[in-house]
C-alpha cells in the first residue's frame, strides 16, 4: 500500500499531526472521545466524489475522492486562510485522513492513497449557509479493476471508518 501525502505545512506542524495520529492509535479509547468531540465542535462532515477516466471511448471508475470538511465559525465574513483555528481544524482533518489507509481491510495492495491538505485555502459552501470551511481530500485510486462488489465494499468500509469518528455524509 502506497500512501503519498501532499502538504505544504512546516515540519513542526506535520509532526504535531503525526503525534495526534500516534496517540489516537495507542490510546484509542481515551482520545477517541476527544477526536469525536472536535468532530462535533467543528461540524465535520464528508462528501464523496467518484473519479473517472476516459479510455477508448468508455468511462471507467479509477477511484474516489473523500472530502473531510470542517468549520469553526459561523461568521460569513471569515475568509482568512492563515487563521490559527482554521489551521487547527485542518490538522484534525489531516490526522483523521492519515488513519484511514491503515483501517481499510480491503485495501491491501489494491489501492493508492493521496492526501491533499489544501493548505492556505478556504471554501464557502451553500450546505454550510455559505460560511467558510477548510477541507482535506483523500484520493483513493484503484490499482486494478476489482469489480462493482469491491467498490461497494470499499465505500462501505470508508463510511464505517468515518462513522466511528462521528463523521457523517452531507
C-alpha positions, 0 to 999 in steps of 0.5 A: 500500500502506497500512501503519498501525502501532499502538504505544504505545512512546516515540519513542526506542524506535520509532526504535531499531526503525526503525534495526534495520529500516534496517540489516537492509535495507542490510546484509542479509547481515551482520545477517541472521545476527544477526536469525536468531540472536535468532530462535533465542535467543528461540524465535520462532515464528508462528501464523496466524489467518484473519479473517472477516466476516459479510455477508448471511448468508455468511462471507467471508475479509477477511484474516489475522492473523500472530502473531510470538511470542517468549520469553526465559525459561523461568521460569513465574513471569515475568509482568512486562510492563515487563521490559527483555528482554521489551521487547527481544524485542518490538522484534525482533518489531516490526522483523521485522513492519515488513519484511514489507509491503515483501517481499510481491510480491503485495501491491501495492495489494491489501492493508492492513497493521496492526501491533499491538505489544501493548505492556505485555502478556504471554501464557502459552501451553500450546505454550510449557509455559505460560511467558510470551511477548510477541507482535506481530500483523500484520493483513493485510486484503484490499482486494478479493476476489482469489480462493482462488489469491491467498490461497494465494499470499499465505500462501505468500509470508508463510511464505517471508518468515518462513522466511528469518528462521528463523521457523517455524509452531507 
